[in-house]
Amino acid sequence: MTATWLMKSEPDEASIDDLQRQQRLPWTGVRNYQARNFMRDRMRLGDRVLFYHSSCAEPGIAGLAEVCSAPYPDPTQFDPASPYFDVRSPREKPRWVLVDVRFIAKTPLLSLSRLRTVTALSEMQLLQRGSRLSITPVSDEEWRLIATLMGVAT
């Protein structure tokens, strides 16, 4: 069964346009254990991704992607020049992993403010007070509703 994930990225670091241009990107820089565990333990090839622009003028879902690799060590944890360098992560036993995502579609932005107006999405993890995780699961019901709002076939 295909799962759906909401994955946040700051557009100045990796945007839906970057993904469209490159077609495939490694999801680097995740430094939260729960988000890492989602990638490591629960994501599967072919899972859907709602590509979410965060920390920008108008945050929201900007497109669709899919998980296209198994998890593997995030190389940025070993690079002292990277903002994601982790001195406590040895190469023999890496602490951080990533998955690659593949471009599916750029969509009209479904803004956070619009998502907040949809009562049926009120339990969505993204919309919970204090929710800051960069990767969250999306229920099948939430996916169907969001797909409808975006005009995407489910």
DSSP file (Angstrom, degrees, kcal/mol; ACC not computed):
  #  RESIDUE AA STRUCTURE BP1 BP2  ACC     N-H-->O    O-->H-N    N-H-->O    O-->H-N    TCO  KAPPA ALPHA  PHI   PSI    X-CA   Y-CA   Z-CA
    1    1 A M              0   0    0      0, 0.0     2,-0.4     0, 0.0    46,-0.0   0.000 360.0 360.0 360.0 136.6    0.0    0.0    0.0
    2    2 A T        -     0   0    0     45,-0.1     2,-0.2    44,-0.1    45,-0.1  -0.628 360.0-156.2 -81.1 129.6    1.3    3.4   -0.9
    3    3 A A        -     0   0    0     -2,-0.4    45,-2.4    41,-0.1     2,-0.4  -0.591   7.5-136.1 -96.2 164.4    1.8    5.9    1.9
    4    4 A T  E     -aB  48 138A   0    134,-0.7   134,-2.6    -2,-0.2     2,-0.3  -0.980  18.9-172.1-124.5 138.8    1.8    9.7    1.6
    5    5 A W  E     -aB  49 137A   0     43,-1.9    45,-3.4    -2,-0.4     2,-0.6  -0.955  20.3-140.9-127.6 145.0    4.2   12.0    3.3
    6    6 A L  E     -aB  50 136A   0    130,-3.0   130,-2.2    -2,-0.3     2,-0.5  -0.948  24.8-171.1-101.7 123.0    4.4   15.8    3.7
    7    7 A M  E     -aB  51 135A   0     43,-2.3    45,-2.7    -2,-0.6     2,-0.3  -0.968   9.4-147.4-121.8 121.8    8.1   16.8    3.3
    8    8 A K  E     +a   52   0A   0    126,-3.2     2,-0.3    -2,-0.5    45,-0.2  -0.664  20.5 170.2 -92.3 139.8    9.1   20.4    4.1
    9    9 A S  E     -a   53   0A   0     43,-2.7    45,-2.0    -2,-0.3     7,-0.1  -0.992  36.8-120.5-144.1 140.5   11.9   22.2    2.3
   10   10 A E    >>  -     0   0    0     -2,-0.3     3,-2.4    43,-0.2     4,-2.4  -0.708  27.4-135.2 -76.6 125.4   12.9   25.8    2.4
   11   11 A P  T 34 S+     0   0    0      0, 0.0     4,-0.3     0, 0.0    -1,-0.1   0.748 102.8  59.4 -60.1 -24.2   12.6   26.9   -1.3
   12   12 A D  T 34 S+     0   0    0      2,-0.2     3,-0.1     1,-0.1    -2,-0.0   0.647 114.5  38.1 -77.3 -11.1   16.0   28.8   -1.2
   13   13 A E  T <4 S-     0   0    0     -3,-2.4     2,-0.3     1,-0.2    -1,-0.1   0.825 142.2 -12.1 -99.5 -47.7   17.6   25.4   -0.3
   14   14 A A  S  < S-     0   0    0     -4,-2.4    -1,-0.2    11,-0.0     2,-0.2  -0.816  73.6-177.5-156.8 112.8   15.6   23.0   -2.4
   15   15 A S     >  -     0   0    0     -4,-0.3     4,-2.3    -2,-0.3     5,-0.2  -0.577  44.3-105.2-107.3 170.2   12.4   24.1   -4.2
   16   16 A I  H  > S+     0   0    0      1,-0.2     4,-2.6     2,-0.2     5,-0.1   0.845 124.2  56.4 -62.0 -31.9    9.8   22.3   -6.4
   17   17 A D  H  > S+     0   0    0      2,-0.2     4,-2.4     1,-0.2    -1,-0.2   0.897 105.7  50.0 -66.3 -39.4   11.5   24.1   -9.3
   18   18 A D  H  > S+     0   0    0      2,-0.2     4,-2.7     1,-0.2     5,-0.3   0.930 112.3  47.4 -61.1 -45.2   14.9   22.7   -8.3
   19   19 A L  H  X S+     0   0    0     -4,-2.3     4,-3.1     1,-0.2    84,-0.3   0.910 111.2  50.9 -64.1 -41.3   13.3   19.2   -8.2
   20   20 A Q  H  < S+     0   0    0     -4,-2.6    -1,-0.2     2,-0.2    -2,-0.2   0.923 113.5  45.5 -61.3 -43.1   11.6   19.7  -11.5
   21   21 A R  H  < S+     0   0    0     -4,-2.4    -2,-0.2     1,-0.2    -1,-0.2   0.911 124.6  32.0 -66.1 -43.5   14.9   20.8  -13.1
   22   22 A Q  H  < S-     0   0    0     -4,-2.7     2,-0.3    -5,-0.2    -2,-0.2   0.686  89.9-149.4 -90.7 -19.0   17.0   18.0  -11.6
   23   23 A Q  S  < S+     0   0    0     -4,-3.1    80,-2.3    -5,-0.3     2,-0.3   0.056  76.3  43.9  74.3 -25.6   14.2   15.3  -11.5
   24   24 A R  E     +C  102   0A   0     -2,-0.3    78,-0.2    78,-0.2    76,-0.0  -0.983  64.2 178.5-151.6 135.6   15.6   13.7   -8.5
   25   25 A L  E     -C  101   0A   0     76,-2.4    76,-2.7    -2,-0.3     2,-0.3  -0.997  29.6-122.3-138.4 142.8   17.0   15.1   -5.2
   26   26 A P  E     -C  100   0A   0      0, 0.0     2,-1.7     0, 0.0    74,-0.2  -0.693  28.6-128.2 -77.4 137.3   18.5   13.6   -2.0
   27   27 A W        +     0   0    0     72,-2.7     3,-0.5    -2,-0.3    72,-0.2  -0.563  45.9 176.0 -87.6  75.1   16.5   14.8    1.0
   28   28 A T        +     0   0    0     -2,-1.7    70,-0.1     1,-0.2    69,-0.0  -0.248  42.1  39.2 -79.7 163.1   19.5   16.0    3.0
   29   29 A G        +     0   0    0      1,-0.2     2,-0.5    55,-0.1    -1,-0.2   0.476  59.8 151.7  85.8   5.3   19.8   17.8    6.3
   30   30 A V        +     0   0    0     -3,-0.5    -1,-0.2    67,-0.2    67,-0.1  -0.590  10.2 168.9 -71.8 121.2   17.1   16.1    8.4
   31   31 A R        +     0   0    0     -2,-0.5     2,-0.4    65,-0.1    -1,-0.1  -0.153  41.5  98.4-128.9  38.3   18.3   16.4   12.0
   32   32 A N     >  -     0   0    0      1,-0.1     4,-2.7     0, 0.0     5,-0.2  -0.996  66.0-141.6-123.8 130.5   15.3   15.4   13.9
   33   33 A Y  H  > S+     0   0    0     -2,-0.4     4,-2.7     1,-0.2     5,-0.2   0.877  99.8  50.5 -63.5 -38.7   15.1   11.8   15.2
   34   34 A Q  H  > S+     0   0    0      2,-0.2     4,-1.8     1,-0.2    -1,-0.2   0.935 113.4  45.1 -66.5 -44.1   11.4   11.3   14.5
   35   35 A A  H  > S+     0   0    0      2,-0.2     4,-1.8     1,-0.2    -2,-0.2   0.908 113.5  51.3 -64.1 -41.1   11.6   12.6   11.0
   36   36 A R  H  X S+     0   0    0     -4,-2.7     4,-3.0     1,-0.2    -2,-0.2   0.920 107.9  52.6 -59.5 -43.6   14.8   10.4   10.4
   37   37 A N  H  X>S+     0   0    0     -4,-2.7     4,-3.2     1,-0.2     5,-0.7   0.857 104.0  56.2 -64.0 -35.1   12.9    7.4   11.7
   38   38 A F  I  X>S+     0   0    0     -4,-1.8     5,-1.9     2,-0.2     4,-1.6   0.945 113.3  41.2 -59.4 -46.3   10.1    8.0    9.3
   39   39 A M  I  <5S+     0   0    0     -4,-1.8    -2,-0.2     3,-0.2    -1,-0.2   0.926 121.5  41.7 -66.4 -43.8   12.6    7.9    6.4
   40   40 A R  I  <5S+     0   0    0     -4,-3.0    -2,-0.2    -5,-0.2    -3,-0.2   0.897 129.6  21.3 -71.6 -42.1   14.6    5.0    7.9
   41   41 A D  I  <5S+     0   0    0     -4,-3.2    -3,-0.2    -5,-0.2    -2,-0.2   0.708 130.5  25.9-106.4 -24.1   11.7    2.7    9.1
   42   42 A R  I  <<S+     0   0    0     -4,-1.6    -3,-0.2    -5,-0.7    -4,-0.1   0.715  87.0  96.6-120.8 -25.5    8.5    3.6    7.3
   43   43 A M      < -     0   0    0     -5,-1.9     2,-0.3    -4,-0.1   -39,-0.0  -0.445  50.2-171.6 -72.9 142.8    9.1    5.1    3.9
   44   44 A R    >   -     0   0    0     -2,-0.1     3,-2.2    26,-0.1    23,-0.3  -0.923  35.4 -82.4-130.4 155.6    9.0    2.8    0.9
   45   45 A L  T 3  S+     0   0    0     -2,-0.3    23,-0.2     1,-0.3     3,-0.1  -0.324 117.1  23.6 -53.5 134.1    9.8    3.1   -2.8
   46   46 A G  T 3  S+     0   0    0     21,-3.1    -1,-0.3     1,-0.3    22,-0.1   0.325  83.3 146.3  89.1  -7.5    6.8    4.7   -4.6
   47   47 A D    <   -     0   0    0     -3,-2.2    20,-2.4    20,-0.1    -1,-0.3  -0.358  52.6-112.1 -60.2 142.8    5.4    6.5   -1.5
   48   48 A R  E     -aD   4  66A   0    -45,-2.4   -43,-1.9    18,-0.2     2,-0.4  -0.449  28.7-156.4 -75.1 149.5    3.7    9.8   -2.4
   49   49 A V  E     -aD   5  65A   0     16,-2.4    16,-2.2   -45,-0.2     2,-0.8  -0.994  12.7-151.2-130.6 126.5    5.3   13.1   -1.3
   50   50 A L  E     -aD   6  64A   0    -45,-3.4   -43,-2.3    -2,-0.4     2,-0.7  -0.886  25.4-142.1 -88.6 112.2    3.5   16.4   -0.8
   51   51 A F  E     -aD   7  63A   0     12,-2.5    11,-3.0    -2,-0.8    12,-1.0  -0.697  22.1-166.1 -84.6 111.9    6.4   18.8   -1.5
   52   52 A Y  E     -aD   8  61A   0    -45,-2.7   -43,-2.7    -2,-0.7     2,-0.5  -0.870  16.0-144.1-110.4 125.5    5.9   21.7    1.0
   53   53 A H  E     +aD   9  60A   0      7,-3.0     7,-1.7    -2,-0.5     2,-0.3  -0.771  29.8 179.7 -84.9 124.9    7.6   25.0    0.9
   54   54 A S        +     0   0    0    -45,-2.0     3,-0.1    -2,-0.5     4,-0.1  -0.759  51.3  28.8-122.1 168.1    8.4   26.3    4.4
   55   55 A S  S    S+     0   0    0     -2,-0.3     2,-0.3     1,-0.2    -1,-0.2   0.897  96.1 108.7  49.8  49.0   10.0   29.3    6.0
   56   56 A C  S    S-     0   0    0     -3,-0.2    -1,-0.2   -46,-0.1   -46,-0.0  -0.846  88.4 -85.0-142.8 177.3    9.0   31.5    3.0
   57   57 A A  S    S+     0   0    0      1,-0.3    -2,-0.1    -2,-0.3    -1,-0.0   0.894 121.9  17.8 -56.8 -43.8    6.6   34.3    2.3
   58   58 A E  S    S-     0   0    0     -4,-0.1    -1,-0.3     2,-0.1    -5,-0.1  -0.794  81.7-159.5-132.6  92.7    3.8   32.0    1.5
   59   59 A P        +     0   0    0      0, 0.0    53,-2.6     0, 0.0    54,-0.4  -0.354  35.6 108.7 -69.0 149.7    4.3   28.4    2.8
   60   60 A G  E    S-DE  53 111A   0     -7,-1.7    -7,-3.0    51,-0.3     2,-0.5  -0.954  71.1 -50.2 166.8 179.4    2.3   25.6    1.3
   61   61 A I  E     +DE  52 110A   0     49,-2.4    49,-2.5    -2,-0.3    -9,-0.3  -0.670  46.4 174.4 -79.2 120.7    2.2   22.5   -0.8
   62   62 A A  E     -     0   0A   0    -11,-3.0    45,-2.0    -2,-0.5     2,-0.3   0.505  54.9 -29.9-108.5  -9.0    4.0   23.3   -4.1
   63   63 A G  E     -DE  51 106A   0    -12,-1.0   -12,-2.5    43,-0.3     2,-0.4  -0.993  60.0 -86.6 175.5-175.9    4.0   20.0   -5.9
   64   64 A L  E     +DE  50 105A   0     41,-3.2    40,-2.3    -2,-0.3    41,-2.0  -0.921  36.3 159.8-122.8 144.1    4.1   16.2   -5.8
   65   65 A A  E     -DE  49 103A   0    -16,-2.2   -16,-2.4    -2,-0.4     2,-0.3  -0.827  24.2-133.4-143.5-178.1    7.0   13.8   -5.7
   66   66 A E  E     -DE  48 102A   0     36,-1.7    36,-2.9    -2,-0.3     2,-0.3  -0.995  27.4-102.7-143.9 151.9    7.7   10.2   -4.8
   67   67 A V  E     + E   0 101A   0    -20,-2.4   -21,-3.1    -2,-0.3    34,-0.2  -0.572  39.8 173.5 -69.5 127.4   10.2    8.3   -2.8
   68   68 A C        +     0   0    0     32,-2.7     2,-0.3    -2,-0.3    33,-0.2   0.191  52.8  45.1-128.4  17.5   12.6    6.7   -5.2
   69   69 A S  S    S-     0   0    0     31,-0.6     3,-0.1   -25,-0.1    -1,-0.0  -0.988  77.7-109.1-149.9 159.8   15.3    5.2   -3.1
   70   70 A A        -     0   0    0     -2,-0.3    30,-0.2     1,-0.1    28,-0.1  -0.461  59.3 -81.1 -74.4 162.0   15.8    3.2    0.0
   71   71 A P        +     0   0    0      0, 0.0    28,-0.2     0, 0.0    -1,-0.1  -0.387  57.4 170.5 -66.5 145.4   17.3    5.1    3.0
   72   72 A Y  E     -F   98   0B   0     26,-2.1    26,-2.3    -3,-0.1    -3,-0.0  -0.964  43.2 -66.8-149.3 163.3   21.0    5.6    3.0
   73   73 A P  E     -F   97   0B   0      0, 0.0    24,-0.3     0, 0.0     3,-0.0  -0.235  47.2-122.7 -58.4 134.5   23.5    7.7    5.0
   74   74 A D    >   -     0   0    0     22,-2.1     3,-1.5     1,-0.2     4,-0.3  -0.687  17.7-153.6 -75.6 113.8   23.2   11.4    4.6
   75   75 A P  G >  S+     0   0    0      0, 0.0     3,-1.5     0, 0.0     4,-0.4   0.731  85.8  73.6 -65.7 -20.9   26.7   12.5    3.4
   76   76 A T  G >  S+     0   0    0      1,-0.3     3,-0.8     2,-0.2     6,-0.2   0.762  83.8  68.1 -65.5 -22.4   26.2   16.1    4.8
   77   77 A Q  G <  S+     0   0    0     -3,-1.5     9,-2.4     1,-0.2    12,-0.3   0.742 103.5  44.4 -67.4 -21.0   26.7   14.7    8.3
   78   78 A F  G <  S+     0   0    0     -3,-1.5    -1,-0.2    -4,-0.3    -2,-0.2   0.480  92.4  93.7 -99.5  -4.6   30.3   13.9    7.5
   79   79 A D    X   -     0   0    0     -3,-0.8     3,-2.2    -4,-0.4     6,-0.2  -0.799  57.2-161.4 -98.8 107.4   31.2   17.2    5.7
   80   80 A P  T 3  S+     0   0    0      0, 0.0    -1,-0.1     0, 0.0     5,-0.1   0.731  92.8  57.7 -58.6 -21.7   32.7   19.8    8.1
   81   81 A A  T 3  S+     0   0    0     -3,-0.1    -5,-0.0     3,-0.1    -2,-0.0   0.585  90.4  92.6 -83.6 -10.3   31.8   22.5    5.5
   82   82 A S  S X  S-     0   0    0     -3,-2.2     3,-1.6    -6,-0.2     0, 0.0  -0.596  76.8-135.5 -86.1 143.3   28.1   21.6    5.6
   83   83 A P  T 3  S+     0   0    0      0, 0.0    -1,-0.1     0, 0.0    -6,-0.0   0.659 109.5  57.1 -66.1 -12.4   25.6   23.3    7.9
   84   84 A Y  T 3  S+     0   0    0     -5,-0.1   -55,-0.1    -8,-0.1    -3,-0.1   0.262  76.2 136.3-101.4   9.9   24.4   19.7    8.6
   85   85 A F    <   -     0   0    0     -3,-1.6     2,-0.5    -6,-0.2    -8,-0.2  -0.312  36.4-164.3 -57.5 137.0   27.7   18.4    9.8
   86   86 A D    >   -     0   0    0     -9,-2.4     3,-2.0     3,-0.2     9,-0.1  -0.904  10.9-167.2-129.5 103.2   27.5   16.2   12.9
   87   87 A V  T 3  S+     0   0    0     -2,-0.5    -1,-0.1     1,-0.3    -2,-0.0   0.740  88.6  58.8 -61.1 -23.8   30.8   15.7   14.6
   88   88 A R  T 3  S+     0   0    0      1,-0.1    -1,-0.3    -3,-0.1   -11,-0.0   0.355  84.6  91.1 -89.3   6.7   29.2   12.9   16.7
   89   89 A S    <   -     0   0    0     -3,-2.0    -3,-0.2   -12,-0.3     2,-0.1  -0.850  65.8-156.2-106.7 101.6   28.1   10.8   13.7
   90   90 A P    >   -     0   0    0      0, 0.0     3,-0.9     0, 0.0    -2,-0.1  -0.457  21.8-126.8 -76.6 147.8   30.9    8.3   12.8
   91   91 A R  T 3  S+     0   0    0      1,-0.2   -13,-0.0    -2,-0.1   -14,-0.0   0.830 110.1  58.9 -59.1 -32.5   31.1    6.9    9.2
   92   92 A E  T 3  S+     0   0    0      1,-0.3    -1,-0.2     0, 0.0    -3,-0.0   0.789 124.1  19.0 -70.1 -26.3   31.0    3.4   10.6
   93   93 A K  S <  S-     0   0    0     -3,-0.9    -1,-0.3     0, 0.0    -2,-0.1  -0.575  86.5-157.8-144.1  74.6   27.7    4.0   12.3
   94   94 A P        -     0   0    0      0, 0.0    -3,-0.1     0, 0.0    -5,-0.1  -0.215   8.6-157.8 -60.3 142.5   26.0    7.0   10.7
   95   95 A R  S    S+     0   0    0     -9,-0.1     2,-0.4   -21,-0.1    -4,-0.0   0.800  72.2  54.9 -86.5 -33.9   23.3    8.7   12.7
   96   96 A W        -     0   0    0    -22,-0.2   -22,-2.1   -10,-0.1     2,-0.3  -0.845  60.0-177.6-116.0 139.9   21.4   10.4    9.9
   97   97 A V  E     -F   73   0B   0     -2,-0.4     2,-0.3   -24,-0.3   -67,-0.2  -0.767   3.6-166.4-123.8 170.1   19.8    9.0    6.7
   98   98 A L  E     -F   72   0B   0    -26,-2.3   -26,-2.1    -2,-0.3     2,-0.3  -0.946  10.4-143.8-145.9 167.5   18.0   10.3    3.7
   99   99 A V        -     0   0    0     -2,-0.3   -72,-2.7   -72,-0.2     2,-0.3  -0.919  24.1-118.3-125.1 158.5   15.9    9.1    0.8
  100  100 A D  E     -C   26   0A   0     -2,-0.3   -32,-2.7   -74,-0.2   -31,-0.6  -0.743  24.8-153.5 -91.8 146.5   15.8   10.4   -2.7
  101  101 A V  E     -CE  25  67A   0    -76,-2.7   -76,-2.4    -2,-0.3     2,-0.4  -0.942   3.1-146.6-120.3 146.8   12.7   11.9   -4.1
  102  102 A R  E     -CE  24  66A   0    -36,-2.9   -36,-1.7    -2,-0.4   -78,-0.2  -0.904  25.1-107.5-114.4 138.5   11.6   12.1   -7.7
  103  103 A F  E     + E   0  65A   0    -80,-2.3   -38,-0.2    -2,-0.4     3,-0.1  -0.369  40.8 162.1 -64.0 135.5    9.6   14.8   -9.4
  104  104 A I  E     -     0   0A   0    -40,-2.3     2,-0.3     1,-0.3   -39,-0.2   0.655  61.8 -23.3-115.3 -54.6    6.0   14.1  -10.3
  105  105 A A  E     - E   0  64A   0    -41,-2.0   -41,-3.2     2,-0.0     2,-0.5  -0.984  43.2-131.5-161.3 146.1    4.3   17.5  -10.7
  106  106 A K  E     - E   0  63A   0     -2,-0.3   -43,-0.3   -43,-0.2   -44,-0.0  -0.880  37.5-171.1 -93.6 134.5    4.5   21.1   -9.9
  107  107 A T  E     -     0   0A   0    -45,-2.0     3,-0.1    -2,-0.5     2,-0.1  -0.803  34.7 -82.4-122.0 162.3    1.0   22.3   -8.7
  108  108 A P  E     -     0   0A   0      0, 0.0     2,-0.1     0, 0.0   -47,-0.1  -0.440  67.7 -89.2 -58.3 141.7   -0.6   25.6   -8.0
  109  109 A L  E     -     0   0A   0      1,-0.1     2,-0.9   -47,-0.1   -47,-0.2  -0.338  33.6-156.3 -59.9 126.4    0.4   26.5   -4.4
  110  110 A L  E     - E   0  61A   0    -49,-2.5   -49,-2.4    -2,-0.1    -1,-0.1  -0.885  29.3-142.5-101.1  98.2   -2.0   25.1   -1.8
  111  111 A S  E  >  - E   0  60A   0     -2,-0.9     4,-2.5   -51,-0.3   -51,-0.3  -0.135  16.6-121.9 -71.1 156.2   -1.2   27.6    0.9
  112  112 A L  H  > S+     0   0    0    -53,-2.6     4,-2.2     1,-0.2     5,-0.1   0.895 115.4  55.5 -58.2 -41.5   -1.0   26.9    4.6
  113  113 A S  H  > S+     0   0    0    -54,-0.4     4,-0.6     1,-0.2    -1,-0.2   0.889 108.8  47.2 -62.9 -37.6   -3.6   29.5    5.2
  114  114 A R  H >4 S+     0   0    0      1,-0.2     3,-1.2     2,-0.2     4,-0.4   0.918 109.6  53.1 -67.7 -43.4   -6.0   27.7    2.7
  115  115 A L  H >< S+     0   0    0     -4,-2.5     3,-1.4     1,-0.3     6,-0.2   0.885 103.3  58.5 -58.4 -38.5   -5.3   24.3    4.4
  116  116 A R  H 3< S+     0   0    0     -4,-2.2    -1,-0.3     1,-0.3    -2,-0.2   0.716  99.1  59.1 -65.3 -20.6   -6.2   25.9    7.8
  117  117 A T  T << S+     0   0    0     -3,-1.2     2,-0.9    -4,-0.6    -1,-0.3   0.587  83.3  91.7 -84.0  -9.6   -9.7   26.8    6.4
  118  118 A V    X   -     0   0    0     -3,-1.4     3,-2.1    -4,-0.4     4,-0.2  -0.757  60.6-163.7 -93.0 104.1  -10.6   23.1    5.6
  119  119 A T  G >  S+     0   0    0     -2,-0.9     3,-2.0     1,-0.3     4,-0.2   0.849  86.6  62.4 -55.3 -39.2  -12.3   21.7    8.7
  120  120 A A  G 3  S+     0   0    0      1,-0.3    -1,-0.3     2,-0.1     3,-0.3   0.647 103.2  51.6 -65.5 -13.2  -11.8   18.1    7.5
  121  121 A L  G X  S+     0   0    0     -3,-2.1     3,-2.2    -6,-0.2    -1,-0.3   0.308  74.2 109.5-101.3   7.7   -8.0   18.7    7.7
  122  122 A S  T <  S+     0   0    0     -3,-2.0    -1,-0.2     1,-0.3    -2,-0.1   0.733  79.0  49.6 -60.5 -23.3   -8.1   20.0   11.3
  123  123 A E  T 3  S+     0   0    0     -3,-0.3    -1,-0.3    -4,-0.2     5,-0.1   0.476  80.0 125.0 -92.8  -3.0   -6.4   16.9   12.6
  124  124 A M    X   -     0   0    0     -3,-2.2     3,-1.2     1,-0.1     4,-0.4  -0.323  68.0-128.0 -59.1 136.3   -3.6   16.9   10.0
  125  125 A Q  G >  S+     0   0    0     12,-0.4     3,-1.6     1,-0.3    -1,-0.1   0.865 106.7  59.7 -56.5 -40.1   -0.2   16.9   11.7
  126  126 A L  G 3  S+     0   0    0      1,-0.3    -1,-0.3     6,-0.1     5,-0.1   0.834 105.6  49.7 -55.1 -34.5    1.0   19.9    9.8
  127  127 A L  G <  S+     0   0    0     -3,-1.2    -1,-0.3    -6,-0.2     2,-0.2   0.400  84.2 112.8 -92.4   2.5   -1.8   22.0   11.2
  128  128 A Q  S X  S-     0   0    0     -3,-1.6     3,-2.3    -4,-0.4    -5,-0.1  -0.550  80.6 -97.6 -78.6 140.4   -1.3   21.1   14.9
  129  129 A R  T 3  S+     0   0    0      1,-0.3     3,-0.1    -2,-0.2    -1,-0.1  -0.301 108.7  10.5 -55.5 129.9   -0.2   23.8   17.2
  130  130 A G  T 3  S+     0   0    0      1,-0.3     2,-0.5    -3,-0.1    -1,-0.3   0.467  86.6 149.1  80.0   1.3    3.6   23.7   17.7
  131  131 A S    <   +     0   0    0     -3,-2.3    -1,-0.3     1,-0.2     0, 0.0  -0.568   4.3 153.0 -72.9 119.0    4.1   21.1   14.9
  132  132 A R        +     0   0    0     -2,-0.5    -1,-0.2    -3,-0.1    -6,-0.1   0.314  18.6 134.7-128.3   5.3    7.5   21.7   13.4
  133  133 A L        -     0   0    0      1,-0.1     3,-0.1    -8,-0.1  -125,-0.0  -0.308  49.2-145.6 -60.7 139.9    8.5   18.3   12.0
  134  134 A S  S    S+     0   0    0      1,-0.2  -126,-3.2  -127,-0.1     2,-0.4   0.650  87.3  39.1 -81.4 -15.5   10.0   18.5    8.5
  135  135 A I  E     +B    7   0A   0   -128,-0.2  -128,-0.2  -130,-0.0    -1,-0.2  -0.989  70.0 166.4-136.3 125.7    8.5   15.1    7.6
  136  136 A T  E     -B    6   0A   0   -130,-2.2  -130,-3.0    -2,-0.4     2,-0.1  -0.992  35.6-111.5-138.3 147.1    5.0   13.9    8.6
  137  137 A P  E     -B    5   0A   0      0, 0.0     2,-0.4     0, 0.0   -12,-0.4  -0.451  25.9-149.4 -71.6 150.5    2.7   11.1    7.6
  138  138 A V  E     -B    4   0A   0   -134,-2.6  -134,-0.7    -2,-0.1   -14,-0.0  -0.990  16.9-125.7-121.4 127.5   -0.5   12.1    5.7
  139  139 A S     >  -     0   0    0     -2,-0.4     4,-2.8     1,-0.1     5,-0.2  -0.247  23.3-112.0 -69.5 160.9   -3.6    9.9    6.1
  140  140 A D  H  > S+     0   0    0      1,-0.2     4,-2.5     2,-0.2     5,-0.2   0.897 120.2  51.0 -58.9 -41.0   -5.4    8.4    3.1
  141  141 A E  H  > S+     0   0    0      2,-0.2     4,-2.1     1,-0.2    -1,-0.2   0.919 110.8  47.7 -63.8 -44.2   -8.4   10.6    3.9
  142  142 A E  H  > S+     0   0    0      1,-0.2     4,-2.8     2,-0.2     5,-0.2   0.918 111.4  51.8 -62.0 -43.2   -6.1   13.7    4.1
  143  143 A W  H  X S+     0   0    0     -4,-2.8     4,-3.0     1,-0.2     5,-0.2   0.933 109.0  49.4 -59.1 -47.6   -4.4   12.8    0.8
  144  144 A R  H  X S+     0   0    0     -4,-2.5     4,-1.9     1,-0.2    -1,-0.2   0.911 113.9  45.8 -60.3 -42.8   -7.8   12.4   -1.0
  145  145 A L  H  X S+     0   0    0     -4,-2.1     4,-2.4     2,-0.2    -1,-0.2   0.925 114.5  46.6 -66.9 -45.3   -9.0   15.8    0.2
  146  146 A I  H  X S+     0   0    0     -4,-2.8     4,-2.1     2,-0.2    -2,-0.2   0.910 110.8  53.0 -63.9 -42.2   -5.7   17.6   -0.6
  147  147 A A  H  X>S+     0   0    0     -4,-3.0     5,-3.1    -5,-0.2     4,-0.8   0.903 109.8  49.1 -59.4 -41.4   -5.6   15.9   -4.0
  148  148 A T  H ><5S+     0   0    0     -4,-1.9     3,-0.8    -5,-0.2    -2,-0.2   0.933 110.0  50.6 -62.8 -46.5   -9.1   17.2   -4.7
  149  149 A L  H 3<5S+     0   0    0     -4,-2.4    -1,-0.2     1,-0.3    -2,-0.2   0.840 114.7  44.2 -60.5 -33.4   -8.1   20.7   -3.5
  150  150 A M  H 3<5S-     0   0    0     -4,-2.1    -1,-0.3    -5,-0.2    -2,-0.2   0.556 112.9-118.7 -88.0  -9.3   -5.1   20.6   -5.9
  151  151 A G  T <<5 +     0   0    0     -4,-0.8     2,-0.4    -3,-0.8    -3,-0.2   0.842  65.0 144.0  73.7  33.4   -7.1   19.1   -8.8
  152  152 A V      < -     0   0    0     -5,-3.1    -1,-0.3    -6,-0.2     2,-0.2  -0.871  53.7-116.4-108.6 137.7   -5.0   16.0   -8.9
  153  153 A A              0   0    0     -2,-0.4    -5,-0.0     1,-0.1    -1,-0.0  -0.478 360.0 360.0 -68.9 140.1   -6.3   12.5   -9.6
  154  154 A T              0   0    0     -2,-0.2    -1,-0.1   -10,-0.0   -10,-0.0   0.443 360.0 360.0 -94.1 360.0   -6.0   10.1   -6.7
